[in-house]
Amino acid sequence: MKLYIGGAYQGQLELARAENPDALILEDFHEAVRDAMRRGEEARAFAQGVVAAYPEAVIVANEVGAGVVPVEAQERAFREAVGRALCVVAQAAQQVTRVVCGIGVRIK
């Protein structure tokens, strides 16, 4: 499993595709966490399920924890859930790449 993270529109999906042309790429993981929350799933449990089901996948997600803290409690909970889910994925991943301005920096 590989994880590519970065701010919105920083090029993490493009880099993941370029570096892993034949891999299964699960993009917008942060939105999958939002959907799981709507279904009442706990973020870490959801992430553990994804890791177990797709051990060879490339996961791409936006970092949603930076910037202005949202006023709405639901959006703050979303940011926290994504962070917790990404911790699970990062721990399981063989490689973690943070992408800034289209440039990947390996952090694991």
ABEGO torsion letter per residue (X at the ends): XBBBBEBBGAGAAAAAAAABAABBBBBGAAAAAAAAAAAGBBAAAAAAAAAAABAABBBBBBBAABEBBBABAAAAAAAAAAAAAAAAAAAABABBBBBBGGBBBBAX
